[in-house]
Amino acid sequence: MEPVISTVPLMQLASGDELALQLYRFVGTTPGKKVYLQSNLHGAELAGNAVIHRLIEWLSTLDADCLRGEIWLVPVCNPVGVNTRAHNFSSGRYNPYDGRDWNRIFWDYEQVAEDIPAFAQDYLEADPDAILRAYRQEILTHFQEEVAALTTPSGVAVHHLYSTRLQALMLDADYVIDLHTSGNRGMTYLYYCEGRAESARLFGLDFAIWLDQYDGDAFDESFMKPWIALERAFAQLGREIRFDIEAFTLELGTAMQFDWGSVERGLQGIQHYLNQKGVLEGVATLPIDARETMLTRTSQMTKYHAPAGGMIQSRVEPGTWVKAGTRLYSLLCFNKIGQLPQIKEIQAEHSGLVYDVAINHSVNQGEYVLAILQPDA
């Protein structure tokens, strides 16, 4: 099975150069679900590109009869972010034109929908597949207003232009997987949305985090929030319904490098997920014990920030379980008041797993140092 390769225009630069995306579409002989995967939305988060490359190689060895539906793959999905540099450091987390986080800019139908509860009332007795088709059409119809704005004489800002053209590729998908890494040093894990815990376990990672709190219009959140809102509206009317619509952010280790262990685990997790969701038929993938995945939630994550400016001399590694009172790091603090330098010992407020730590050992007061999560009881 060979992919259909196409180029998707993004924006023209002042120099006349054109920025574009490369899309790889694998189309099965049998209709089915649309799966959309992308990588490198933040410039320093490279490992997802290796996962997509491996997926392209793997899918190319399969027969089209093995695929039900389509799989769309977009590596290096943010050319501006990927090419952003400060000396040797690849940042690319924030749009240099307006300072916005590249992953907090996406259109969310829930915010513009006229009346989702009324839609649920109208379709209260309808077949789930009919509801899904009608609601998706509602979303796509409203999104056309965003698309139309791109060609108006007044134009749109860079973040609007970019987000609209990227979302146009995935808005009609059934399953969305956004490949990231930590912006620092991190582990391999998954973010998932309400009601999708069992599917999150299919990736077979050490832990998965439920997005029970949102901090902006992230790519996966903007895709899922309208569907979650509809499910809640039906629940309020006494009908429990769970649509087969899912989105995940897969975190693949450390920034600015290919963590090959994370790449391999991410690849195997995606293969197993596609197999278990029925996208693939007759394809052997490595067995995964989904029961081993620890579940937690964003409200149970604690970020530690430096209580003073200084240099971090020692710090626990990602993957370390700590108890309350455990020393997390030592901070060497200089001063300009005629005193000797001091060492501050920073201890854990509660037990949990250290899953992310800052790359830089030099911190100003208030800067991020590390993060700890607590598992669900």
Salt bridges, closest charged atoms under 4 A:
GLU45 OE2 - HIS42 ND1 3.15
GLU45 OE2 - ARG93 NH1 3.51
GLU45 OE1 - HIS180 ND1 2.75
GLU57 OE2 - HIS53 NE2 3.48
GLU70 OE1 - ARG25 NH2 3.33
ASP98 OD2 - ARG100 NE 3.39
ASP98 OD2 - HIS159 ND1 3.06
ASP101 OD1 - HIS42 NE2 2.75
ASP101 OD2 - ARG93 NE 3.43
ASP108 OD2 - LYS225 NZ 3.15
GLU146 OE1 - HIS160 NE2 2.87
ASP172 OD1 - LYS34 NZ 2.56
ASP174 OD1 - ARG136 NH2 3.07
ASP178 OD2 - HIS180 NE2 2.81
GLU194 OE1 - ARG232 NH2 2.38
GLU198 OE2 - ARG201 NE 3.65
ASP206 OD2 - ARG265 NH1 3.21
ASP215 OD1 - ARG104 NE 3.02
ASP217 OD1 - LYS225 NZ 3.60
GLU231 OE2 - ARG196 NH2 2.76
GLU231 OE1 - ARG242 NH1 2.83
ASP244 OD2 - LYS33 NZ 3.33
ASP244 OD1 - LYS277 NZ 3.06
GLU246 OE2 - LYS277 NZ 3.28
GLU264 OE1 - ARG54 NH2 2.75
GLU281 OE2 - ARG68 NH1 3.62
ASP289 OD1 - ARG291 NE 2.94
GLU317 OE1 - ARG185 NH2 2.36
GLU345 OE1 - ARG327 NE 3.65
ASP376 OD1 - ARG297 NE 3.14
